[in-house]
Amino acid sequence: MSKTPSPEESREMLKWLNRNRSMLLDYYKNQYVAYNADKLIAHSENLQEVLELAEASGEIFALYLVPRSVASIQILPIRFLFN
């Protein structure tokens, strides 16, 4: 099992995720990804496969499920017209 990242490592991994979010959405929709502060380690739609590959790397990693889509929600007012 992967060791727990330090608070600093966790912050750096979160920065990597934020910097690479667009790329992940473009290439890895609906997949689990294992990553660290430096790189993508593994990806697959199968969580067990990603865990095995990431743990075999010997590196500290975090997991993220890339969403199928990202949508903006716009709430519009409803106007009722009575005759």
MMTF fields as JSON, N, C-alpha, C and O atoms, coordinates in Angstrom:
{
  "mmtfVersion": "1.0.0",
  "mmtfProducer": "UNKNOWN",
  "numBonds": 331,
  "numAtoms": 332,
  "numGroups": 83,
  "numChains": 1,
  "numModels": 1,
  "chainsPerModel": [1],
  "groupsPerChain": [83],
  "chainIdList": ["A"],
  "bondAtomList": [4, 2, 8, 6, 12, 10, 16, 14, 20, 18, 24, 22, 28, 26, 32, 30, 36, 34, 40, 38, 44, 42, 48, 46, 52, 50, 56, 54, 60, 58, 64, 62, 68, 66, 72, 70, 76, 74, 80, 78, 84, 82, 88, 86, 92, 90, 96, 94, 100, 98, 104, 102, 108, 106, 112, 110, 116, 114, 120, 118, 124, 122, 128, 126, 132, 130, 136, 134, 140, 138, 144, 142, 148, 146, 152, 150, 156, 154, 160, 158, 164, 162, 168, 166, 172, 170, 176, 174, 180, 178, 184, 182, 188, 186, 192, 190, 196, 194, 200, 198, 204, 202, 208, 206, 212, 210, 216, 214, 220, 218, 224, 222, 228, 226, 232, 230, 236, 234, 240, 238, 244, 242, 248, 246, 252, 250, 256, 254, 260, 258, 264, 262, 268, 266, 272, 270, 276, 274, 280, 278, 284, 282, 288, 286, 292, 290, 296, 294, 300, 298, 304, 302, 308, 306, 312, 310, 316, 314, 320, 318, 324, 322, 328, 326],
  "bondOrderList": [1, 1, 1, 1, 1, 1, 1, 1, 1, 1, 1, 1, 1, 1, 1, 1, 1, 1, 1, 1, 1, 1, 1, 1, 1, 1, 1, 1, 1, 1, 1, 1, 1, 1, 1, 1, 1, 1, 1, 1, 1, 1, 1, 1, 1, 1, 1, 1, 1, 1, 1, 1, 1, 1, 1, 1, 1, 1, 1, 1, 1, 1, 1, 1, 1, 1, 1, 1, 1, 1, 1, 1, 1, 1, 1, 1, 1, 1, 1, 1, 1, 1],
  "groupList": [{"groupName": "MET", "atomNameList": ["N", "CA", "C", "O"], "elementList": ["N", "C", "C", "O"], "formalChargeList": [0, 0, 0, 0], "bondAtomList": [1, 0, 2, 1, 3, 2], "bondOrderList": [1, 1, 2], "singleLetterCode": "M", "chemCompType": "L-PEPTIDE LINKING"}, {"groupName": "SER", "atomNameList": ["N", "CA", "C", "O"], "elementList": ["N", "C", "C", "O"], "formalChargeList": [0, 0, 0, 0], "bondAtomList": [1, 0, 2, 1, 3, 2], "bondOrderList": [1, 1, 2], "singleLetterCode": "S", "chemCompType": "L-PEPTIDE LINKING"}, {"groupName": "LYS", "atomNameList": ["N", "CA", "C", "O"], "elementList": ["N", "C", "C", "O"], "formalChargeList": [0, 0, 0, 0], "bondAtomList": [1, 0, 2, 1, 3, 2], "bondOrderList": [1, 1, 2], "singleLetterCode": "K", "chemCompType": "L-PEPTIDE LINKING"}, {"groupName": "THR", "atomNameList": ["N", "CA", "C", "O"], "elementList": ["N", "C", "C", "O"], "formalChargeList": [0, 0, 0, 0], "bondAtomList": [1, 0, 2, 1, 3, 2], "bondOrderList": [1, 1, 2], "singleLetterCode": "T", "chemCompType": "L-PEPTIDE LINKING"}, {"groupName": "PRO", "atomNameList": ["N", "CA", "C", "O"], "elementList": ["N", "C", "C", "O"], "formalChargeList": [0, 0, 0, 0], "bondAtomList": [1, 0, 2, 1, 3, 2], "bondOrderList": [1, 1, 2], "singleLetterCode": "P", "chemCompType": "L-PEPTIDE LINKING"}, {"groupName": "GLU", "atomNameList": ["N", "CA", "C", "O"], "elementList": ["N", "C", "C", "O"], "formalChargeList": [0, 0, 0, 0], "bondAtomList": [1, 0, 2, 1, 3, 2], "bondOrderList": [1, 1, 2], "singleLetterCode": "E", "chemCompType": "L-PEPTIDE LINKING"}, {"groupName": "ARG", "atomNameList": ["N", "CA", "C", "O"], "elementList": ["N", "C", "C", "O"], "formalChargeList": [0, 0, 0, 0], "bondAtomList": [1, 0, 2, 1, 3, 2], "bondOrderList": [1, 1, 2], "singleLetterCode": "R", "chemCompType": "L-PEPTIDE LINKING"}, {"groupName": "LEU", "atomNameList": ["N", "CA", "C", "O"], "elementList": ["N", "C", "C", "O"], "formalChargeList": [0, 0, 0, 0], "bondAtomList": [1, 0, 2, 1, 3, 2], "bondOrderList": [1, 1, 2], "singleLetterCode": "L", "chemCompType": "L-PEPTIDE LINKING"}, {"groupName": "TRP", "atomNameList": ["N", "CA", "C", "O"], "elementList": ["N", "C", "C", "O"], "formalChargeList": [0, 0, 0, 0], "bondAtomList": [1, 0, 2, 1, 3, 2], "bondOrderList": [1, 1, 2], "singleLetterCode": "W", "chemCompType": "L-PEPTIDE LINKING"}, {"groupName": "ASN", "atomNameList": ["N", "CA", "C", "O"], "elementList": ["N", "C", "C", "O"], "formalChargeList": [0, 0, 0, 0], "bondAtomList": [1, 0, 2, 1, 3, 2], "bondOrderList": [1, 1, 2], "singleLetterCode": "N", "chemCompType": "L-PEPTIDE LINKING"}, {"groupName": "ASP", "atomNameList": ["N", "CA", "C", "O"], "elementList": ["N", "C", "C", "O"], "formalChargeList": [0, 0, 0, 0], "bondAtomList": [1, 0, 2, 1, 3, 2], "bondOrderList": [1, 1, 2], "singleLetterCode": "D", "chemCompType": "L-PEPTIDE LINKING"}, {"groupName": "TYR", "atomNameList": ["N", "CA", "C", "O"], "elementList": ["N", "C", "C", "O"], "formalChargeList": [0, 0, 0, 0], "bondAtomList": [1, 0, 2, 1, 3, 2], "bondOrderList": [1, 1, 2], "singleLetterCode": "Y", "chemCompType": "L-PEPTIDE LINKING"}, {"groupName": "GLN", "atomNameList": ["N", "CA", "C", "O"], "elementList": ["N", "C", "C", "O"], "formalChargeList": [0, 0, 0, 0], "bondAtomList": [1, 0, 2, 1, 3, 2], "bondOrderList": [1, 1, 2], "singleLetterCode": "Q", "chemCompType": "L-PEPTIDE LINKING"}, {"groupName": "VAL", "atomNameList": ["N", "CA", "C", "O"], "elementList": ["N", "C", "C", "O"], "formalChargeList": [0, 0, 0, 0], "bondAtomList": [1, 0, 2, 1, 3, 2], "bondOrderList": [1, 1, 2], "singleLetterCode": "V", "chemCompType": "L-PEPTIDE LINKING"}, {"groupName": "ALA", "atomNameList": ["N", "CA", "C", "O"], "elementList": ["N", "C", "C", "O"], "formalChargeList": [0, 0, 0, 0], "bondAtomList": [1, 0, 2, 1, 3, 2], "bondOrderList": [1, 1, 2], "singleLetterCode": "A", "chemCompType": "L-PEPTIDE LINKING"}, {"groupName": "ILE", "atomNameList": ["N", "CA", "C", "O"], "elementList": ["N", "C", "C", "O"], "formalChargeList": [0, 0, 0, 0], "bondAtomList": [1, 0, 2, 1, 3, 2], "bondOrderList": [1, 1, 2], "singleLetterCode": "I", "chemCompType": "L-PEPTIDE LINKING"}, {"groupName": "HIS", "atomNameList": ["N", "CA", "C", "O"], "elementList": ["N", "C", "C", "O"], "formalChargeList": [0, 0, 0, 0], "bondAtomList": [1, 0, 2, 1, 3, 2], "bondOrderList": [1, 1, 2], "singleLetterCode": "H", "chemCompType": "L-PEPTIDE LINKING"}, {"groupName": "GLY", "atomNameList": ["N", "CA", "C", "O"], "elementList": ["N", "C", "C", "O"], "formalChargeList": [0, 0, 0, 0], "bondAtomList": [1, 0, 2, 1, 3, 2], "bondOrderList": [1, 1, 2], "singleLetterCode": "G", "chemCompType": "PEPTIDE LINKING"}, {"groupName": "PHE", "atomNameList": ["N", "CA", "C", "O"], "elementList": ["N", "C", "C", "O"], "formalChargeList": [0, 0, 0, 0], "bondAtomList": [1, 0, 2, 1, 3, 2], "bondOrderList": [1, 1, 2], "singleLetterCode": "F", "chemCompType": "L-PEPTIDE LINKING"}],
  "groupTypeList": [0, 1, 2, 3, 4, 1, 4, 5, 5, 1, 6, 5, 0, 7, 2, 8, 7, 9, 6, 9, 6, 1, 0, 7, 7, 10, 11, 11, 2, 9, 12, 11, 13, 14, 11, 9, 14, 10, 2, 7, 15, 14, 16, 1, 5, 9, 7, 12, 5, 13, 7, 5, 7, 14, 5, 14, 1, 17, 5, 15, 18, 14, 7, 11, 7, 13, 4, 6, 1, 13, 14, 1, 15, 12, 15, 7, 4, 15, 6, 18, 7, 18, 9],
  "groupIdList": [1, 2, 3, 4, 5, 6, 7, 8, 9, 10, 11, 12, 13, 14, 15, 16, 17, 18, 19, 20, 21, 22, 23, 24, 25, 26, 27, 28, 29, 30, 31, 32, 33, 34, 35, 36, 37, 38, 39, 40, 41, 42, 43, 44, 45, 46, 47, 48, 49, 50, 51, 52, 53, 54, 55, 56, 57, 58, 59, 60, 61, 62, 63, 64, 65, 66, 67, 68, 69, 70, 71, 72, 73, 74, 75, 76, 77, 78, 79, 80, 81, 82, 83],
  "secStructList": [7, 7, 7, 7, 7, 7, 2, 2, 2, 2, 2, 2, 2, 2, 2, 2, 2, 2, 2, 2, 2, 2, 2, 2, 2, 2, 2, 7, 6, 6, 7, 3, 3, 3, 3, 7, 1, 1, 7, 3, 3, 3, 3, 3, 1, 7, 2, 2, 2, 2, 2, 2, 2, 2, 2, 2, 2, 6, 1, 7, 7, 3, 3, 3, 3, 7, 7, 1, 7, 7, 7, 7, 7, 7, 7, 7, 7, 7, 7, 7, 7, 7, 7],
  "xCoordList": [0.845, 0.0, 0.889, 1.957, 0.464, 1.215, 1.264, 0.302, 2.408, 2.481, 1.698, 1.45, 1.319, 0.547, 1.448, 2.527, 1.021, 1.847, 1.863, 0.916, 2.948, 3.052, 2.115, 1.654, 1.83, 0.994, 1.568, 0.819, 2.883, 3.512, 3.344, 3.042, 3.539, 3.353, 1.899, 1.631, 0.98, -0.443, -0.747, -1.474, -0.191, -0.395, 0.169, -0.463, 1.358, 1.986, 1.198, 1.096, 0.646, -0.17, -1.456, -1.905, -2.036, -3.24, -2.928, -3.734, -1.767, -1.356, -1.225, -1.655, -0.627, -0.483, -1.86, -2.077, -2.79, -4.141, -4.8, -5.411, -4.684, -5.29, -4.653, -5.353, -3.33, -2.637, -3.005, -3.002, -3.318, -3.525, -4.975, -5.253, -5.885, -7.299, -7.841, -8.563, -7.517, -8.014, -7.51, -8.273, -6.241, -5.662, -6.34, -6.636, -6.582, -7.243, -8.643, -9.06, -9.369, -10.717, -10.693, -11.611, -9.659, -9.551, -9.24, -9.798, -8.355, -7.839, -8.309, -8.247, -8.774, -9.033, -10.43, -10.609, -11.419, -12.791, -13.256, -13.014, -13.929, -14.513, -13.464, -13.762, -12.244, -11.184, -10.633, -10.693, -10.096, -9.358, -7.935, -7.369, -7.36, -5.956, -5.221, -5.742, -4.003, -3.096, -2.023, -1.483, -1.721, -0.771, -0.029, -0.436, 1.062, 1.744, 2.078, 1.534, 2.947, 3.245, 3.992, 4.073, 4.542, 5.361, 4.725, 5.03, 3.828, 3.367, 2.146, 1.753, 1.565, 0.518, 1.218, 2.158, 0.772, 1.414, 0.665, 1.285, -0.667, -1.466, -2.872, -3.328, -3.553, -4.955, -5.677, -5.086, -6.947, -7.79, -9.212, -9.435, -10.171, -11.536, -11.679, -12.685, -10.675, -10.683, -9.852, -8.633, -10.51, -9.823, -8.748, -7.652, -9.045, -8.069, -6.791, -5.69, -6.938, -5.778, -4.925, -3.698, -5.569, -4.837, -4.098, -2.938, -4.766, -4.12, -2.899, -1.849, -3.029, -1.904, -0.724, 0.418, -0.996, 0.079, 0.736, 1.959, -0.084, 0.452, 1.284, 2.36, 0.802, 1.56, 2.852, 3.87, 2.828, 4.033, 5.089, 6.278, 4.659, 5.616, 6.499, 7.595, 6.017, 6.778, 6.737, 7.41, 5.964, 5.887, 4.664, 3.689, 4.728, 3.558, 2.586, 3.001, 1.292, 0.323, -1.017, -1.297, -1.824, -3.215, -4.069, -3.585, -5.342, -6.275, -7.33, -7.722, -7.779, -8.824, -9.671, -9.133, -10.976, -11.878, -12.232, -12.916, -11.76, -12.011, -13.483, -13.932, -14.23, -15.656, -15.88, -15.02, -17.047, -17.41, -17.525, -17.157, -18.036, -18.194, -18.213, -18.44, -17.974, -18.045, -19.055, -18.943, -20.015, -21.067, -21.273, -21.132, -21.599, -21.983, -23.489, -24.22, -23.926, -25.362, -25.78, -25.203, -26.777, -27.313, -28.774, -29.555, -29.135, -30.516, -31.229, -30.848, -32.254, -33.012, -34.32, -34.899, -34.785, -36.067, -37.211, -37.151, -38.225, -39.425, -40.49, -40.748, -41.087, -42.142, -43.425, -43.479, -44.431, -45.722, -46.587, -46.719, -47.157, -48.057, -49.467, -49.743, -50.34, -51.731, -52.586, -52.394, -53.498, -54.408, -55.669, -56.557],
  "yCoordList": [-1.185, 0.0, 1.245, 1.249, 2.255, 3.502, 4.177, 4.132, 4.81, 5.531, 6.834, 7.352, 7.344, 8.581, 9.768, 9.9, 10.629, 11.794, 12.812, 12.917, 13.543, 14.621, 15.749, 15.766, 16.693, 17.838, 18.59, 19.012, 18.756, 19.449, 18.644, 19.211, 17.326, 16.481, 16.535, 16.572, 16.538, 16.63, 17.932, 17.939, 19.035, 20.336, 20.327, 20.826, 19.757, 19.716, 18.826, 19.133, 17.734, 16.864, 17.575, 17.435, 18.326, 19.086, 20.154, 20.396, 20.785, 21.763, 21.091, 21.645, 19.889, 19.167, 18.886, 19.085, 18.422, 18.123, 19.371, 19.305, 20.485, 21.729, 22.206, 22.693, 22.072, 22.482, 21.597, 22.059, 20.34, 19.372, 18.936, 17.986, 19.62, 19.225, 19.198, 18.268, 20.175, 20.206, 19.011, 18.388, 18.69, 17.545, 16.251, 15.387, 16.118, 14.919, 14.786, 13.693, 15.901, 15.875, 15.545, 14.899, 15.98, 15.705, 14.237, 13.661, 13.634, 12.308, 11.163, 10.005, 11.452, 10.376, 10.428, 10.05, 10.891, 10.97, 9.612, 8.582, 9.633, 8.436, 7.374, 6.18, 7.81, 6.89, 7.309, 8.476, 6.324, 6.608, 6.934, 6.285, 7.933, 8.247, 8.255, 8.708, 7.743, 7.837, 8.829, 8.736, 9.764, 10.817, 11.258, 10.956, 11.976, 12.628, 14.054, 14.548, 14.702, 16.109, 16.3, 17.416, 15.212, 15.315, 14.774, 15.236, 13.78, 13.109, 12.237, 11.958, 11.822, 10.812, 9.461, 9.193, 8.616, 7.323, 6.21, 5.346, 6.221, 5.163, 5.683, 6.631, 5.036, 5.388, 4.18, 3.366, 4.066, 2.99, 3.214, 3.95, 2.579, 2.586, 1.608, 1.623, 0.76, -0.25, 0.242, 0.375, 0.51, 1.042, 0.092, 0.531, -1.204, -2.179, -2.158, -2.24, -2.051, -1.988, -0.752, -0.839, 0.383, 1.621, 1.489, 1.887, 0.933, 0.751, -0.152, 0.153, -1.257, -2.183, -1.52, -1.656, -0.807, -0.134, 0.96, 1.093, 1.735, 2.831, 2.292, 2.817, 1.26, 0.685, 0.046, 0.115, -0.574, -1.183, -0.137, -0.449, 1.098, 2.162, 2.526, 3.058, 2.236, 2.572, 4.044, 4.471, 4.817, 6.254, 6.594, 5.843, 7.724, 8.244, 8.714, 9.299, 8.46, 8.851, 9.188, 8.852, 9.854, 10.137, 9.612, 9.429, 9.372, 8.884, 9.939, 10.706, 9.961, 10.894, 10.208, 9.598, 10.302, 9.812, 11.001, 11.928, 10.961, 12.057, 11.986, 10.945, 13.061, 13.023, 12.854, 13.19, 12.328, 12.161, 13.498, 13.638, 14.469, 15.796, 16.832, 16.524, 18.032, 19.159, 20.114, 20.502, 20.479, 21.34, 22.531, 22.443, 23.611, 24.791, 24.741, 24.315, 25.163, 25.213, 26.672, 27.497, 26.958, 28.308, 28.203, 27.514, 28.871, 28.852, 30.059, 31.207, 29.769, 30.832, 31.061, 30.118, 32.285, 32.545, 31.952, 31.882, 31.538, 31.017, 32.1, 32.679, 32.353, 33.357, 32.687, 32.089, 32.785, 32.198, 33.267, 34.377, 32.925, 33.838, 33.289, 32.16, 34.086, 33.672, 34.489, 35.696, 33.844, 34.548, 34.932, 35.533],
  "zCoordList": [0.0, 0.0, 0.0, 0.612, -0.657, -0.738, 0.624, 1.391, 0.915, 2.19, 2.096, 1.007, 3.241, 3.301, 2.978, 3.557, 2.066, 1.728, 2.87, 3.649, 2.943, 3.924, 3.494, 2.352, 4.395, 3.994, 2.786, 1.905, 2.746, 1.613, 0.322, -0.728, 0.397, -0.787, -1.263, -2.464, -0.323, -0.675, -1.399, -2.392, -0.904, -1.564, -2.981, -3.912, -3.137, -4.46, -5.421, -6.609, -4.917, -5.772, -6.191, -7.329, -5.281, -5.616, -6.67, -7.568, -6.558, -7.572, -8.94, -9.952, -8.966, -10.23, -10.827, -12.023, -9.987, -10.462, -11.042, -12.109, -10.366, -10.854, -12.154, -13.043, -12.275, -13.505, -14.696, -15.837, -14.438, -15.51, -15.695, -16.427, -15.039, -15.093, -16.53, -16.888, -17.341, -18.73, -19.523, -20.261, -19.379, -20.079, -19.635, -20.461, -18.343, -17.832, -18.416, -18.799, -18.484, -19.056, -20.546, -21.051, -21.248, -22.682, -22.976, -23.91, -22.185, -22.518, -21.625, -22.038, -20.424, -19.458, -18.845, -17.688, -19.603, -19.084, -18.584, -19.213, -17.441, -16.848, -16.511, -16.513, -16.223, -15.826, -14.47, -14.081, -13.765, -12.544, -12.95, -13.829, -12.315, -12.553, -11.22, -10.2, -11.257, -10.119, -10.54, -11.642, -9.678, -10.026, -8.771, -7.649, -8.984, -7.866, -8.293, -9.28, -7.574, -7.857, -9.171, -9.684, -9.722, -10.925, -12.194, -13.293, -12.041, -13.26, -13.02, -11.887, -14.135, -14.142, -14.042, -14.79, -13.132, -12.916, -13.636, -14.256, -13.56, -14.185, -14.438, -13.799, -15.393, -15.655, -16.216, -16.927, -15.898, -16.403, -15.911, -14.95, -16.572, -16.059, -14.899, -14.19, -14.707, -13.655, -12.471, -12.575, -11.356, -10.177, -9.672, -9.323, -9.628, -9.128, -9.958, -9.414, -11.263, -12.156, -11.867, -11.811, -11.685, -11.386, -10.056, -9.946, -9.049, -7.745, -7.853, -7.287, -8.574, -8.724, -9.425, -8.987, -10.508, -11.245, -10.406, -10.392, -9.713, -8.9, -7.742, -7.458, -7.078, -5.966, -6.454, -5.766, -7.63, -8.198, -8.543, -8.596, -8.777, -9.112, -7.924, -8.099, -6.71, -5.507, -5.144, -4.206, -5.871, -5.613, -4.772, -4.739, -4.101, -3.406, -4.481, -5.481, -4.283, -5.301, -4.673, -3.522, -5.458, -5.109, -6.251, -7.368, -5.963, -6.973, -7.26, -6.381, -8.499, -8.909, -9.971, -10.894, -9.85, -10.891, -11.771, -11.338, -13.007, -13.938, -14.359, -14.84, -14.189, -14.535, -16.036, -16.85, -16.38, -17.795, -18.497, -19.663, -17.78, -18.374, -17.264, -16.094, -17.659, -16.737, -17.342, -18.505, -16.563, -17.091, -16.178, -14.959, -16.784, -16.022, -15.844, -16.739, -14.727, -14.484, -14.46, -13.751, -15.237, -15.249, -14.853, -15.509, -13.802, -13.335, -13.927, -13.701, -14.675, -15.329, -14.591, -14.05, -14.562, -13.903, -14.722, -15.95, -14.028, -14.687, -14.619, -13.563, -15.738, -15.79, -16.237, -17.312, -15.434, -15.773, -16.421, -15.905, -17.529, -18.226, -18.107, -18.512, -17.557, -17.407, -18.363, -18.507, -18.992, -19.903, -19.196, -19.8]
}
